[in-house]
Amino acid sequence: MSRRIRVIVQYDGTNYVGWQVQENARSVQSTLQDALECTLGFRPDVCGCSRTDAGVHANMYVCHISSENVDIPTERLAAALNSHLRGSGIAVVGASDEPSDFHARYSCTAKQYVYKIWNAPYSNPFLEGRALFCPKLIDLEKLSFAEEEFCGKHDFRAFMSKGSKNEENTVRTVKYFKAERNGELITLTVCADGFLYNMVRIMTGTYLKCARENLGKGSIADIIQSRERKNAGDTAPAHGLYLDRVFY
């Protein structure tokens, strides 16, 4: 009987082209498959909860494998995989047996991303490649309107990069958008039932545009209503973005 196993991983995406296997490139998926092959003696298919772009990190990424040939107990699988993943920037934090209808992608009900901004007049060498450096002071109080205007069910076409394979259905429901400061580190947290291509990075770029141009209440609502990508901010760099939680 085939087993369906959920695997939860964390990874530093700096040296990867993203989650998905790509020809002649190092991906998180292929590196995890290498470890699975060493552990199990064969190379199973691995299905992930979403694609992540090159340079994007994950505090929690969920994938699953299905096979009749997996006989290792799930409580031992994480340790076995991690023995082959040392130094890769990837760690398996847990594994569990799931019903046969569990699917890492299609069973997911929501995802939470965070974007980290180092907001100080000097760079932080420990956050290079892991947070966006922004030397100009950001006043979170003046930008508090963003937390309300990003939320709700909207057509987020203005927050989708060109080249998306999903250009027909661009309506998403954002459950919350929060901006928090801890010293010089600003963390933007956004949760939605789904995301368009580069949506969080464009939301971040738009948030920074509002700060830079001193835009006020109604600015983000107007951009959403316009449905025009040119009205939103730049696409923030990938290295500040983290897939933070996946909900089922």
C-alpha positions as CSV (number, residue, x, y, z in Angstrom):
1,M,0.0,0.0,0.0
2,S,1.3,3.4,-1.0
3,R,2.3,5.8,1.9
4,R,1.7,9.5,1.7
5,I,4.4,11.3,3.9
6,R,4.4,15.0,4.7
7,V,7.9,16.5,5.0
8,I,8.5,19.9,6.5
9,V,11.7,21.7,5.7
10,Q,13.4,25.0,6.2
11,Y,15.9,26.5,3.8
12,D,18.2,29.4,3.0
13,G,17.5,30.1,-0.6
14,T,20.6,32.1,-1.3
15,N,22.4,29.5,-3.4
16,Y,19.3,28.0,-5.0
17,V,17.3,28.8,-8.1
18,G,14.1,28.3,-6.1
19,W,12.2,25.2,-5.1
20,Q,11.4,23.6,-8.4
21,V,13.8,21.4,-10.4
22,Q,15.5,23.2,-13.3
23,E,17.9,21.8,-15.8
24,N,21.5,22.5,-15.1
25,A,20.7,24.5,-11.9
26,R,20.7,23.8,-8.2
27,S,17.2,23.7,-6.7
28,V,15.8,22.9,-3.3
29,Q,13.7,20.1,-4.7
30,S,16.5,18.3,-6.5
31,T,18.8,18.6,-3.4
32,L,16.1,17.1,-1.2
33,Q,15.5,14.4,-3.8
34,D,19.3,13.6,-3.7
35,A,19.0,13.2,0.1
36,L,15.9,11.0,-0.3
37,E,17.7,8.8,-2.8
38,C,20.6,8.3,-0.4
39,T,18.2,7.5,2.4
40,L,15.7,5.3,0.6
41,G,17.7,3.8,-2.1
42,F,15.5,5.2,-4.9
43,R,14.5,8.7,-6.1
44,P,10.9,9.4,-5.3
45,D,8.8,12.3,-6.7
46,V,8.4,15.2,-4.3
47,C,5.5,17.5,-4.5
48,G,5.8,21.0,-2.9
49,C,3.3,23.4,-1.5
50,S,4.4,26.2,-3.9
51,R,7.1,27.5,-6.1
52,T,9.6,29.9,-4.6
53,D,11.9,32.1,-6.7
54,A,15.6,32.1,-6.7
55,G,16.9,33.6,-3.4
56,V,13.7,33.3,-1.5
57,H,13.9,31.5,1.9
58,A,11.5,29.3,3.9
59,N,10.9,29.1,7.6
60,M,8.3,26.4,6.8
61,Y,8.0,24.6,3.5
62,V,5.7,21.6,3.1
63,C,6.1,18.8,0.6
64,H,4.9,15.2,0.3
65,I,6.2,12.0,-1.2
66,S,4.1,8.9,-2.1
67,S,5.5,5.5,-2.6
68,E,4.9,1.8,-1.7
69,N,8.6,1.3,-1.1
70,V,9.2,3.7,1.9
71,D,9.7,1.5,4.9
72,I,11.5,3.9,7.2
73,P,9.5,5.1,10.2
74,T,8.6,8.8,9.9
75,E,10.1,9.5,13.3
76,R,13.5,8.5,11.9
77,L,13.1,10.0,8.4
78,A,14.1,13.6,9.4
79,A,17.3,12.6,11.1
80,A,18.2,10.3,8.2
81,L,17.7,13.1,5.6
82,N,19.5,15.7,7.7
83,S,22.6,13.5,7.8
84,H,22.8,14.0,4.0
85,L,21.8,17.6,4.0
86,R,24.4,19.1,6.3
87,G,26.0,22.2,4.8
88,S,23.3,22.5,2.1
89,G,21.3,25.3,3.7
90,I,18.3,22.9,4.0
91,A,17.0,21.1,7.1
92,V,14.1,18.7,7.6
93,V,12.3,19.7,10.7
94,G,9.6,16.9,10.7
95,A,7.8,14.2,8.9
96,S,4.4,12.5,9.3
97,D,2.2,9.9,7.7
98,E,-0.9,11.4,6.1
99,P,-4.1,10.1,4.5
100,S,-3.8,9.3,0.8
101,D,-5.8,12.4,-0.2
102,F,-3.4,14.8,1.5
103,H,-1.7,17.0,-1.0
104,A,1.0,19.5,-0.1
105,R,-0.3,22.1,-2.6
106,Y,-4.0,21.4,-3.1
107,S,-4.8,20.7,0.6
108,C,-3.3,24.1,1.6
109,T,-5.8,26.7,2.7
110,A,-3.5,29.7,3.2
111,K,0.1,30.7,3.3
112,Q,1.9,33.3,5.4
113,Y,5.0,35.2,4.1
114,V,7.3,37.6,5.9
115,Y,9.5,40.2,4.3
116,K,12.4,41.6,6.3
117,I,13.7,45.1,5.9
118,W,16.8,46.4,7.8
119,N,16.0,50.0,8.3
120,A,19.1,51.8,9.6
121,P,21.7,54.2,8.2
122,Y,24.2,51.4,8.2
123,S,24.0,47.9,6.8
124,N,23.9,44.8,8.9
125,P,26.5,42.2,7.8
126,F,24.6,39.4,9.5
127,L,21.5,40.1,7.4
128,E,23.1,40.6,4.0
129,G,21.2,38.3,1.7
130,R,18.5,37.8,4.3
131,A,16.9,41.3,4.6
132,L,16.5,44.3,2.3
133,F,18.7,47.2,3.4
134,C,16.8,50.5,3.4
135,P,18.7,53.4,5.0
136,K,15.9,56.0,4.9
137,L,13.8,55.9,8.1
138,I,10.3,54.3,7.6
139,D,7.5,55.7,9.7
140,L,5.2,52.7,10.4
141,E,2.6,54.9,12.0
142,K,2.2,57.0,8.8
143,L,1.8,53.8,6.8
144,S,-0.7,52.1,9.1
145,F,-3.4,52.5,6.4
146,A,-1.7,49.8,4.4
147,E,-2.7,47.2,7.0
148,E,-6.4,47.9,6.2
149,E,-6.2,48.6,2.5
150,F,-4.3,45.4,1.5
151,C,-6.8,43.2,3.4
152,G,-9.9,41.6,2.0
153,K,-11.0,40.0,-1.2
154,H,-9.6,42.1,-4.2
155,D,-8.4,41.7,-7.7
156,F,-4.7,42.0,-7.2
157,R,-3.7,42.2,-10.9
158,A,-1.7,45.3,-10.2
159,F,0.5,43.2,-7.9
160,M,1.4,40.5,-10.3
161,S,4.6,40.4,-12.4
162,K,4.4,39.9,-16.2
163,G,5.0,36.4,-17.3
164,S,2.6,34.8,-14.8
165,K,0.9,31.6,-16.0
166,N,-2.2,32.5,-14.0
167,E,-3.4,35.8,-15.6
168,E,-7.1,34.9,-15.7
169,N,-8.0,34.5,-12.0
170,T,-6.3,37.3,-10.2
171,V,-8.7,37.6,-7.2
172,R,-7.2,36.7,-3.8
173,T,-8.2,37.2,-0.2
174,V,-5.6,38.8,2.0
175,K,-6.4,37.8,5.6
176,Y,-4.0,40.2,7.2
177,F,-1.1,42.5,6.5
178,K,1.0,43.6,9.4
179,A,4.1,45.8,9.8
180,E,6.2,45.5,12.9
181,R,9.4,47.1,14.0
182,N,11.9,45.5,16.4
183,G,14.8,47.9,16.7
184,E,16.1,48.5,13.2
185,L,14.4,45.4,11.7
186,I,11.0,45.8,10.1
187,T,9.0,42.7,9.4
188,L,6.1,42.7,7.0
189,T,3.7,39.8,7.5
190,V,1.0,38.9,5.0
191,C,-1.4,35.9,4.9
192,A,-3.7,35.1,2.1
193,D,-5.6,32.2,0.5
194,G,-3.2,32.3,-2.4
195,F,-0.6,34.6,-4.0
196,L,0.0,35.8,-7.5
197,Y,3.5,35.7,-9.1
198,N,5.7,38.1,-7.1
199,M,2.7,39.4,-5.2
200,V,4.3,39.8,-1.8
201,R,7.4,41.4,-3.3
202,I,5.3,43.9,-5.2
203,M,3.2,44.6,-2.1
204,T,6.5,45.3,-0.2
205,G,7.7,47.5,-3.0
206,T,4.4,49.4,-2.9
207,Y,4.7,49.8,0.8
208,L,8.2,51.3,0.4
209,K,6.9,53.5,-2.5
210,C,4.2,54.9,-0.1
211,A,7.0,55.6,2.4
212,R,9.3,57.2,-0.1
213,E,6.7,59.4,-1.8
214,N,4.9,60.2,1.4
215,L,1.6,58.7,0.0
216,G,-1.4,58.6,2.4
217,K,-4.6,56.9,3.0
218,G,-6.4,55.6,-0.1
219,S,-3.2,55.2,-2.1
220,I,-3.0,51.4,-2.0
221,A,-6.8,51.1,-2.4
222,D,-6.5,53.2,-5.6
223,I,-3.6,51.0,-6.9
224,I,-5.6,47.9,-6.3
225,Q,-8.7,49.4,-8.1
226,S,-6.6,50.4,-11.1
227,R,-5.5,46.8,-11.8
228,E,-2.5,48.3,-13.5
229,R,1.0,47.0,-12.6
230,K,2.6,50.3,-13.5
231,N,0.8,52.0,-10.6
232,A,2.3,49.7,-7.9
233,G,5.8,49.9,-6.5
234,D,8.9,48.0,-7.7
235,T,9.3,44.3,-7.1
236,A,11.3,44.1,-3.9
237,P,14.4,41.8,-4.1
238,A,13.9,38.1,-3.4
239,H,16.5,37.9,-0.6
240,G,14.2,39.6,2.0
241,L,11.3,37.2,1.4
242,Y,10.5,34.1,3.5
243,L,7.7,31.5,3.2
244,D,6.8,31.5,6.9
245,R,3.8,29.3,7.5
246,V,1.6,26.9,5.5
247,F,-1.9,26.3,6.7
248,Y,-4.0,23.1,6.1
